[in-house]
Amino acid sequence: MLEPHNGQALSPKDNRLLAPKGSQARYTGELLLRTRPKTYRAIVRELAEPNASVNGIARGYRVSNHTVMGIREREAKSIAERKKHLVSLLADVATVGAERMSEKIGKASLRDAAIGTGVAVDKMLALTGQTPAAIQFANIVMPSEEERAERRAIDAKLDAIARRLAAAQAPRE
C-alpha cells in the first residue's frame, strides 16, 4: 500500500487520484468491512430485503452508491441465501396465519390474523419476484380543454332551464 509523507495510509479517494488515467476505482466494500463491520453486515441484511433500494441504503448508512453496489456484488451468494431463508420463513408465517384465520373465523382476532397473513404473503411474493394477482388499476381519462368548454356550455344551458322552471313555479302575487 502506498503511503504519503506523513506515514498514514492513503484513503480510497487518494488511491483513485493516484490510479492511472482512464482506470476506474473498484468498489468492493472491503474498506467498509474492515473499518465499519457492523455497517457492512447491516447493508448486507438490507440488500436481502424485498424492495431494497441502493440509493436508500447508501443514504441511510452514509456510504456511496458504488460501495453498496460493490457489497451487493461481493455478497451476492449470501444475499441470495438470506432471501431464500426469508422466503421460507415468510411462507411458514403465511401458512400458520392462514390456518389461524380458518380457526378464528367469527372471533375478534381474525382481523389481526388476516393482516399478518396478508403482510407475510406480500413479502413472500416480493422476495420471489412475483406480483399479487389482486392488483387493480384505474384509468382516469381527463377531458381535453374543448370537452371542458362543451361541458361548461351544457351546464350553463341546464342552469338557465332550471332558473326558468323555478321562476314559472314560483307563487305569483
Salt bridges, closest charged atoms under 4 A:
GLU30 OE2 - ARG34 NH1 3.52
GLU73 OE2 - ARG26 NH2 2.74
ASP112 OD1 - ARG111 NH2 3.24
GLU145 OE1 - ARG148 NH1 3.20
GLU145 OE2 - ARG152 NH2 3.05
